[in-house]
Amino acid sequence: MTQKSGRTPPRSIEKAFSPLTLGPLTLRNRFIKSATNEGMTPKGIPSQALLKMHESIAAGGAALTTVAYCAVSPDARTFPDQAQLDGSTLAPLRALTDAVHRHNTAASAQITHGGCFTFLPELSTKRPLSASGGLNKVGLMSGRFFKQAMTERDMDACAAQFAQAARRAREAGFDAVEIHMGHGYLLSQFLSPLYNHRDDAYGGTAAQRALFPLRVLRRVLDAVGRDCAVLCKIGVTEGVKGGNNAEDVAEIAPLLEAEGAHMLVLSGGMNVESVWQLFGSPLPNEARANVSNPIVRLAMRLQRLTEPRFDGFREMYLLEHSRKVREAVTLPLAYLGGVRSAANIAQAMDEGFDAVAMARALLYEPDFVERMKRDAEAKSGCTSCNRCVVSMYTPGGTACLLQGENDPAPNRIAAHIGTT
């Protein structure tokens, strides 16, 4: 792929503008739009608003943009409006990937299963599946008070669903798939000692807890690994007592490397226990109050009771944890967490990370990457207020509210290629 024309980037972040090879995929630079819940798949159908969001980030210079939360089956969804990778979504997703490719940018589909983290009104099973059975603390908010432990048969069927979703992503034109192993979804329910209390081969040590996620990775690699980059998103800390820490992940990461993952995208936090760890700062009071979804609003109130006190947002807030994973593996790693300036990018490169993933800074300014090519002192205007986090529940979907809410009209239309 050829680089867009422009001035030579400042030497301090020059590496970030060099190509990066991930399995069969070569990116034109090392900037990634990380997956965020876009709120732009009404009734599960990717919308024109979703296409425009990812195309604007591609036009703004990122080499890879990630479409979030593509469920691998109907039961894998967390909310009814979450997209699945099935026949109904192939055409709008193909329109999205075609739009992204017009800007010499690659597209990644994040494939996921919510496990017991689900608020669906109906499931094919009496209780949602998870690593272990028993009380479902997530379900206390939605009436699903108990969960059930997955059997070998369940795990084999689920791994096949991940593989089939990856094939559909490839058919829809995606250049990469990102297996979601973090944030409290099904695969992280196996990795986490908070959720995994099994006494069989899939529970116990960090290596044993990783067995099912490793099986999923192998099935996805076998399905698409010759054609698509296969990435894994994993939390470097769960941010809560008794959860995984960086030392645990430093044991798990070499197993993912040995299995053949092309890159790990590092993150942190859990959706229920420590959502603040995902963002490095809490949600604002007014943001919690303005959420229209009553279940989400209750969840935010409960989380407020347990979240730590913050002295303020800290840039690069996952760096100390991520360094321990960097020391444990040689495969490519994408640093994520509190990147808001060219100086942050330079530091990540100096620390030995191979790519940088951003979300809020690119929501605020989709062409932030292009601006950093010209300005060695570039800083994002994002304030990390986290109002974008709850804007996903508005009619127009996820937006930087410093820039205003999205027009809801494009979010009511299925994605298609047209004049933009």
N, C-alpha and C positions, 0 to 999 in steps of 0.2 A: 504494500500500500504506500502511496506517496503522501508526504506531508503537505499540508496547505502552505501556500506561500505566506511569508511574513518575516519579520525581523528575527534574527537569531536570539533564542531565549537567553536570559541571564545565566552565566555559568553556574551559579549556585543551585539552579534547578534544571540544568541542562539534561541530566540523566532522565528526569521525568518526561522529557519530550523525545526520548529515544524509543525505538520499537521494543516490544516485549512479546516473546513467543510463549504461548501456553498450549502445549500439546500441538494439535493441528492448526491452531489459530495464531496469527501474528497481529498484534495491536499496533497502531501507528504511534501511540504514546502510552503513558502509564497512568492515565486519569480514568477513573471509573465512577459512573453514577451508581451509587449503591441502591439497593432495593428499599423502597418505602411504600407503605400502604397508600396507594394513590386515590382510592375511593372513586375510581373511574371505570368500573365494570358493572354498571347497573344490570340487574337480573343475570349477572355473570358474563355479559357480553362486553368485550373491550370497546371503549368509546372513542369518538374522534378527539375528545379532550385528552385521552391517554396517548393517542398517536401524536398529537401536537406537543404534549409535554416532552416526550422522548425525542421527537425530532428537533425541538428547540435546543435540547442539551447536546444532541449530536452536532447540530450546526454551530454550537458554541465551543466545540473543540474536544469534548471528551471522546476517548477512543472506544469505550464500552459503556453501554447504558443497560440497566437491569430492570426488567419488568417484574414487579413483586407478586408474590403469593399466588402462583399458578397452582391450584390444587390438583392432586394426582387422581382424585376420585370424588364422587359426590359427598361421601362421608368425610373426606379429607378437608373440607372447607371449615372455616371458623365462623363465617357469616354467610347468609344466603346469597348476597351479591358478589361473593368472591368468584373469580373466574376459574374455570377448569380448562385443562388442555384436552379438549375433545372436539368432535366434529363441528360443534356450534361456534367454536372460537377460532378455528384455523384460518378462515378468510380474513376476519378483522386483525388477527395477529400477523398474518402475512402482509397486510397493508401497512401495519406498523413497522415491521422489519424492513420492508421495501423503502419506507420513508427514511428510516435511520441509515440504511445503506447508501442512500443518495448523497450522504455527507461523509462517506468514507469512514463510517463508524460501525462497530459491531454491536449486536444485540444479544443479551443474555436473558433467559427465562429462569426465574427462581422457582423451583419446584418444591412443593411442601405438602405436609400432612399435619393437621392440627392436633391429632390425637385427642386427648381429653380437653384440650383448649378449644372448645367448640360451643357455639350458641345457636346451632341449627335447630329448628323446630322438630325435625324428623331425622332419624338415623336408621340404617338398615339393621343395626344391632340394638339390643335393649339398653346397653350401657356403652358409652364411648370407650374406644380402645386406648390403652396406654402401656407403659412398661410394667406397671404393677396395678393391681386392683385395690379396692377399698374406697375410702372417702375421697370425693372429687371436690377439692376446695374451689376450683374454677366453677364447677357446677352449682355451687351454693347460690350463685347469682342468677342461674337460669333454670333451676329445678332439676338438674341432672346431678343428683347428690352422690352417685357412686360411679366408678369406672371399673373396667375389667382388664386384666392382664392379657396381653397378646399371647396366643399359642404359636407353636412352630408353623402351623398352617396359616394363621393370620399373618405372621411375618413373611412367609414366602409369597402370599398373595399381595401384600403391601409392597414388597420389593419389586414384584412384577409390575405393579401400578406405577411405581417410579420410573421403571424402564420404559413402559409404554408412553408415559407422559413425556419423557425425554425424546422418544421417537417422533411424537407429535410436534414437539418444539422444533426439532430439526426440519420436519415437513413444513412448518410455518415460517421457516427461514431464519431461525435463531442460529447464531454462531457459537453459542455457549449455553450451558445449563448450570445453574447454581443450586446444589442440593442444600436445603435449609436444615442445618443441624444445631441451630441456636434458638434463643429467645423463648424457650418454653414450649415449642412445638414438639411433635411426636418424637423425632430422632433425638432431640435434646432431652426428652423425658427418659430416654434410655441412658444417655450420657450422664445425666444428673443424679447424684446420690439423694437429692431431695425427692425425686420421683421414682427412682429405680431401687426397689427393695427386694428384688428377686433373689432367690437362693439357688438358682440353677446356673447354667453356664453363662447366662446373659446378665448376671448381677455380681456385685462384689467389687473387684478391683476396677480401676479406670479402664484397663485393657479389656476386661470382661464386659463392662458396660458398653464398650464400643463395638461389640461383635455385630449387633444388628445394623447400626449405621454403616459399618464396613461392608456388610452384605449388600445393602442398598447401593453403596458406591460401586461395588464390583458389577452389579447388574446394570447400572447406568453406563459404566465404562464399556461393558460388553455390547450394550445397545447402540451407543452413539460416539464412543470415545475416539474412533478413527476419523470422525467427521466434525465433531464439536469439542470445544474445550469443556472439561468437566471440573467445576469448582465446588468447593464446600464452604458454606458460611458457618462459623463456629465461634462461640463466645469464649474469650480469654479469661473471663471471670463472670460468675453469676451474681456477684455483688451482694451476697446474703450468706449469713452464717450457716454452715453445713452444706453449702453448694460447691460446685466445681470452682477451683481457683486456677491460677496460671500454672502451678506445678502439675495439677491433674491434666491440663490441656497440653502441657509439654510432654506428657506420656502418650496422649491420644494422637497428637499431630504426626509423630513418626509412623504410626500405624496407617494413617490416611496417606502419608507419603509413600509408604511401602506398597500400599494397595494400588497406587497409580494416580491419585488426584493431581490435576494439573496446577491448581493453586488453591490456597486457603484464603478466604476473606475473613479477617478477624473482626470480631464485634464483642459485645458484652451485655450483661443484664438479662432479666427474665420478665415476661409480660405481666406476671402476677406478683411475684415476690419483690422485684427490684427494677421496675420500669425506668426509674431515674438513672440507673446505670447505663441504659441504652443511650441516653441523651446527655449525660454528664451534668444535668440540672433538672429540677422539678418542673412539672407543668404549672403554669400560672393559675391563680385562683379563678380568674374570669374565664379562662379556657375550660376549666372543669365545669363551671356553672353553665356554660353555653352549649355543652354537648347535648344533642337532642336524643340520642339513643339512651334509654333509661338504664340498660344493663351496663353500658360503658360508663355512664355517669356514676353509678353505684360503685363500680370497680375503682374508679379514680378516687372516690371518697375514702374507700377502704385503704387504698394504697397510701393516701395522705397520712393515715394514722401511724404507718410504720416507716415512712421514708426518713432518711437522715437529714440533719440540718446542712444547708449549703452556705458557704461564704461567698459563692458566686461561681459562674461558669469558668472552667479551666481548660484552655486549649490543650490538645493532645492528651486527653484525660485517660486514655487506655494505653499509653505508651509503656509505662512500667510493666504492665502485665504482658503486653505484646512482645517486649524484648525477650522474655523467657521462652516464648514460642519460637522466636527467631533463632535463639541459641540452640534449639532442639532439632531443627530441620534445615534442609538445604533447598527444598522446593520453593517456588515463588509464593510470597505472602503479600497480601494487600492490607496496608494499614488503614484503619477506620477509627474515627473518634475524635472530634474536636478540631478538625482541619479547617482553618479559616484564613490562611494567608500563604503567600509564596514562601515565606520563611518556614512555615510548618511543613510545606512540601519538601523543601531543601533538607530539613531535619530528618524527615522520614527516609529520604534517599540516603542521607549520611548514616542513618541507623541500620541500613542494610535491607530495608523493605523494597520490594520490587515494583509496587504500585500503590496508589493512594485512592481510597474510595471516599466519596463525599455525597451528602444528600442535601442538608439544609443550605449550604453555601450555593449549591447549584439551583435550588428552588428560588433562592433570592436573586441569583444572577446566572442564568443559563450559559452565558458566554464568559464566565469567570476564567475558564481555562485559557481562552484566547487572550484575555486581558493580561494574564500572568506571563504570556510570551513576550509582552511589550514592557512590562513593569516589574522590576525586581523587588519592589516594595509593595506590590499589590496586596490589599487586604479586603476581605469580604465585608459587605455592609450587614451581613446576617448578625443578629444580636443573640442568637440561640434562645429566643423567648419561648420556643416550642409551641407557638400558636398554630404552626403548620401541622403539628401532630394531630390536633383535633379537627382541623379543617377538612380532613378526609371524610367527615360525616356531613359536610355541607353539600348542597345540590351540585355545586360545580367541582367538587373533589379537592384534593390536596393543593394548597397554594401557600405562598408566603404572604401572610396577611399584612406585612409591612408594605407590600405592593398591591394589596387589594384582593378581594375574593375573585374566583374565576366566574366567567359567564357560564351559567348552567346549561345553556342550549347545546353546546358541543358534547356535553356529557349525556345527552339523551339520544345521540345518534351513533350507530355502530361505526367503528373505524373503517375508513376507506381512503384510497389514494385520490387526491383531487388537488385543486389549486390551493396553496397555503400562503 
